[in-house]
């Protein structure tokens, strides 16, 4: 779907009860992740899998300061381009109080 597809999805009001989103291998980059991070249309999202995309530190930093996913319990960002700066932003974020499962394998950390 790429980042343009993620931007369109993030702007959609048709999925208010979505609890799980898997967009593995969809060529989503920082722009797409930033769009998702600023979307207020997924308040019930508990599980997010963005495995094997092109998300870098700016996308992760935008996500880390997002307050729109208070119910997130599982985050998979495996196989992206996230470096120490992006991971530090996530590690110090206070916006994911329910996060219980985090997978960050195969990044640039």
Buried (B, 14 or more C-beta within 10 A) or exposed (E): EBBEBBBEBBEEEEEEEBEEBEBEEBBBBBBBBBBBBBBEBBEBBBBBBBBBBBBBBBBBBBBBBBEBBEBBBBBBBBBBBBBEBBBBBBEEBEBBEEBEEBEBEEBEE
